[in-house]
Amino acid sequence: MFENELREHLGQRTQVVTPNFTLSGVLIAVTSASVTVRTTQPDYGQTEDVIVPLSSIAYVRFFV
């Protein structure tokens, strides 16, 4: 399943692409319904955890 493949990449830098936005950060959680990506706010340097439903993901890219 898609979520099992994503779990193998926990802790890696990733880019999640949906039809509405692209999100870059570190993959910190995967459930059967969503992924959570920790992003950094460019202006403030603070992090934010963003939850994205699996059903809205077009594709995911990992950076090594």
N, C-alpha and C positions, 0 to 999 in steps of 0.2 A: 504494500500500500504506500501511497504518497507520503503519509506522515511518518512511516517507519524509515524511509529514505532520509527525510528531513532530520529525524532524531540522530542519525549517524553524524550530523554536522553541527550539533550543539556546541556553542562556544566559538564558532567560526564567523568571520566577517561575511556578510551576506547582503544581497540586494533582492528585495521582494517586489515584483511588478504586478500590478493589478490594472484593470482598464482605466481606473481613475487616478492612480498615483504610483510613484516609485519610492520605495523606502530602503534606506541603507543603514546598516548597523551590525550588531552582533546577535546571532540567533540564540536566545536564552531559554525558550520553552516551546514544546510542541505537544498539542493534545490531538484527539481525534477530530476536533472541530476548528482549531486555530493554531497560529504560531504567534510567538511574542518576540519582537525585535527591540533591542535596546539601542536607541539612537542618541546622538549627541547634538544638542542645539548649537549651530555654528556661532551665533552671536554671544551666547551665554556660557558655553562649555558645560552645561548641565545635561544630564541624561534623562531620557524619557522612555518608558516601556510602552510600545505600541502593539496592540493585539490586532491581528489580521485574520479574518475567517478563511479557512482553506478553500471554501467555495468561490471566493473572489480572487484567488491568486491565478494569474496567467502563467507565470513562470518564476523560478528562483535561480539566482546565480550565486555561486560561492567564490570567494577570493582566497587564494593560497599564498 
